[in-house]
Amino acid sequence: LVTLVVLAEVVVMMVGRIGSFGAALATLLFAPAVLLNVFLLVLSMFGANLLFPIIVDRGRGVIGSLSYLLSLLKRAPGRVVFYLGLSAVVTWVATLVLWFLVLGAVSLTTSALTWGMGVENTTQMLSDSVLGALPFLGGGLGSALSLFGMDAPTDYAFAGLLLQLGLLLTLAVAFAFPMVLQVATSSAVYLSVKDEVAG
């Protein structure tokens, strides 16, 4: 759709080749063409978020879902852009709040860890890399043996590994949150727009 509109704009803008009158006409058409292109790009970008909810709801393949998406966008383009724009803003704000909470929680927990373990022990644990714990883990059930009183490690490599894995898991959840929320809000937008158009 966007490609066809751009090709039509190219044909219309060829008027600019016809002397000064054509150039003036092409210049006058430029601003409406820009607004139309912005609208189409936003519609295409946000409309893509509706494809997977349509596939799930309608039970069709990709081609059938694309044709339904295009018909939905033709029937209610303003609503789709407004609702999906609103869902993008909600996702952005919720992600900022989540990141603020996660960074605050990590900061508080790191401070508590530093006060509890002491600065030197915490620094050593945080500076040990993940690779520093591998000889301990790969030494043939090292952690299991230490539970039975056999040569527990004296360094903080394993504790550093656990801390890094915990931070990695926290970051993975924080990075996945906006994607999951965007899919959920897009599904809600699709169901709302579908009902409005049908009703």
C-alpha positions in Angstrom: 0.0 0.0 0.0 2.8 2.4 1.0 4.7 1.5 -2.2 1.7 2.1 -4.4 1.1 5.5 -2.8 4.7 6.5 -3.2 4.7 5.5 -6.8 1.5 7.5 -7.3 3.2 10.5 -5.7 6.2 10.1 -8.0 3.8 10.2 -11.0 2.0 13.3 -9.6 5.3 15.1 -8.8 6.4 14.7 -12.4 4.2 17.8 -12.9 7.2 19.7 -11.6 9.0 19.1 -14.9 6.5 21.3 -16.7 8.0 24.8 -16.4 7.6 27.1 -13.4 3.8 26.4 -13.1 4.5 22.7 -12.7 7.3 23.4 -10.2 4.9 25.6 -8.1 2.2 22.9 -8.2 4.6 20.2 -7.1 5.8 22.4 -4.3 2.2 23.0 -3.1 1.6 19.2 -3.2 4.8 18.5 -1.2 3.4 19.3 2.3 0.2 17.2 1.9 2.3 14.3 0.5 4.5 14.5 3.5 1.5 14.3 5.9 0.1 11.4 3.9 3.4 9.5 4.0 3.7 10.1 7.8 0.2 8.8 8.3 0.9 5.7 6.0 4.2 4.9 7.7 2.6 5.2 11.2 -0.3 3.0 10.0 2.1 0.4 8.5 4.4 0.4 11.6 1.5 0.1 14.1 -0.6 -2.1 11.8 2.1 -4.8 11.9 1.5 -5.2 15.6 -2.0 -6.3 14.9 -1.0 -9.1 12.5 -0.3 -11.8 15.2 -3.5 -11.1 17.2 -5.5 -11.4 13.9 -3.8 -14.7 13.1 -4.7 -16.0 16.6 -8.3 -14.7 16.5 -9.2 -15.5 12.9 -7.3 -18.8 12.6 -6.1 -18.0 9.1 -2.7 -18.1 7.5 -0.5 -15.1 7.0 -2.0 -14.1 3.6 -5.6 -14.2 4.8 -4.7 -12.3 8.0 -2.9 -9.7 5.9 -5.9 -9.1 3.8 -8.1 -8.8 6.9 -5.6 -6.4 8.5 -5.7 -4.2 5.4 -9.5 -4.2 5.4 -9.5 -3.3 9.1 -7.1 -0.5 8.5 -9.2 0.8 5.6 -12.4 0.8 7.8 -10.9 2.4 10.9 -7.4 3.9 10.2 -7.8 6.8 12.7 -8.8 4.5 15.5 -6.0 2.0 14.8 -3.3 4.7 14.8 -4.7 6.4 17.9 -5.2 3.3 20.0 -1.8 1.8 18.9 -0.1 5.1 19.5 -1.7 5.2 23.0 -0.6 1.7 23.7 3.0 2.6 22.6 3.0 5.5 25.0 1.6 3.3 27.8 4.3 0.7 27.1 7.0 3.3 27.1 5.9 4.9 30.4 5.5 1.5 32.0 8.9 0.4 30.8 10.5 3.6 32.3 8.8 2.9 35.6 9.9 -0.7 35.6 13.5 0.2 34.8 13.5 2.8 37.6 12.2 0.2 40.0 14.7 -2.4 38.8 17.7 0.0 39.0 16.5 1.2 42.4 16.1 -2.4 43.7 19.5 -3.4 42.4 21.1 -0.4 43.9 19.5 -1.0 47.3 20.4 -4.7 47.2 24.0 -4.0 46.3 24.2 -1.5 49.1 22.8 -4.0 51.6 25.2 -6.6 50.3 28.2 -4.2 50.7 27.2 -3.3 54.2 26.5 -7.0 55.2 29.6 -8.6 53.6 31.9 -5.7 53.9 33.4 -3.6 51.1 36.5 -5.8 50.5 34.5 -9.1 50.2 31.8 -7.5 48.0 34.4 -5.9 45.7 36.2 -9.3 45.4 33.0 -11.1 44.6 31.8 -8.5 42.1 35.2 -8.4 40.4 35.4 -12.2 39.9 34.3 -13.1 36.4 31.9 -15.8 35.4 34.9 -17.7 34.1 36.6 -17.6 37.5 33.9 -19.9 38.8 34.3 -22.5 36.0 37.2 -24.4 37.5 35.3 -24.7 40.7 32.2 -25.9 38.8 34.1 -28.1 36.4 36.2 -29.8 39.1 33.8 -32.7 39.2 30.9 -31.9 41.4 32.8 -29.2 43.4 29.6 -27.6 44.8 28.1 -31.0 45.8 31.4 -32.0 47.5 31.5 -28.7 49.4 28.1 -29.6 50.9 29.5 -32.7 52.4 32.4 -30.8 54.0 35.1 -31.5 51.3 37.3 -28.6 50.4 34.8 -25.7 50.0 36.3 -22.9 47.8 37.8 -20.0 49.7 37.3 -17.4 46.9 34.1 -15.8 45.9 34.0 -17.0 42.3 30.9 -19.1 42.8 29.1 -16.4 44.8 30.0 -13.9 42.0 28.6 -16.4 39.4 25.3 -16.6 41.3 25.1 -12.8 41.6 25.8 -12.3 37.9 23.2 -14.9 37.0 20.7 -13.2 39.2 21.5 -9.8 37.5 21.3 -11.4 34.1 17.8 -12.9 34.9 16.6 -9.5 36.2 17.8 -7.8 33.1 16.2 -10.4 30.9 12.8 -9.8 32.6 13.3 -6.1 32.3 14.1 -6.3 28.6 11.2 -8.8 27.9 8.6 -6.7 29.7 8.1 -4.0 27.0 7.8 -6.6 24.2 5.3 -8.6 26.1 3.3 -5.5 27.1 3.3 -4.3 23.5 1.9 -7.6 22.3 -0.7 -7.6 25.0 -1.8 -4.0 24.3 -1.9 -4.7 20.6 -4.1 -7.6 21.2 -6.5 -5.5 23.3 -6.4 -2.8 20.6 -7.3 -5.3 17.9 -10.2 -6.8 19.9 -11.5 -3.3 20.6 -11.2 -2.0 17.0 -12.7 -5.3 15.7 -15.7 -4.9 17.9 -16.2 -1.2 17.1 -15.9 -1.9 13.3 -18.2 -4.9 13.5 -20.7 -3.1 15.8 
